[in-house]
Amino acid sequence: MMQRLKRVVASVFLCGVGVFVAAASRGALNAQEHQHPGTGAHRHPEAAKIANPVPADARSIAAGQELYQKHCAGCHGETGKGDGTMGEELDPKPADLTDPKRKHGSSDGEVFTVIRDGVKGTGMKPFGRKMTAHELWDVVNYLRSIGPKPSQDQNH
């Protein structure tokens, strides 16, 4: 009995280590794996540490706008106000991306992580498999051009 218990504990430990290593190897833990408060804004400290490696130049913003129109405008609306026709039925409603009060943080890294990983319990699906990391950063740069700029203490 004791040997079996030890094997079970060892198996659970090894599975847990494997999950952690897989998540860490992506550069940051998946936002969906974190516990979120039900309401109100909150920060994602690990995601906030991720620096945007793509300069917010005209080329990146234009590429981000094109990707936004293709993947995001249906729910978030043409101008990012959260008023897209596909978002009408969602609960909670899509975020107003021009509002500086972002529920999951407003640093570039936090915005990137939300786009990449999605948000559990909402209509925000992950786009990390539909876009490259560079394309995700282009979308972040586009969103900066239409919405709030990061505060002085946040990465950009």
C-alpha positions, 0 to 999 in steps of 0.5 A: 500500500505504501509503495503504491502511494509513493508511486502515485505521489511521484507520478503526480509530482512529475506530471506537475513538473512537466506542465510547469516546464512546458508552460515556462518554455513558452516564455510566460505562463498561460494567462488562462492558467492563473486564477482571476478575480471575478470582477475588476481590473487586475495585473499580470506581473509576469506578463507585464515583464514581457518587453515589446521587441517590435518597434511601433513604426508605420509598417508594424502598425499597418500590419497590425491594423490588417490583422486586427480587421481580419481577426478582431474587428468582428467582436471588438468593432472597426474602431476597437470600441467593443461594438462589433456585430459578432460580440453582441451575443457575448457575455461579458461583452468584448472589451473597449480597446480604446479605454485605458481601464483594461481589466487584464492590465495595459502593459504591452506584455499584458495585452500581448498575453491576452491576445496570445492566450485568450481569457478564460470564461469570456469570448476572447479566444487565444490567437497564439496559434493563428498568428506568429509572435511578431504578428501579435506584437504588430496587433499590440502596436496597432492597438497602441495607435488607437487606444491608451498608451502604457503608463511610464512604469510599464514596458513598451 
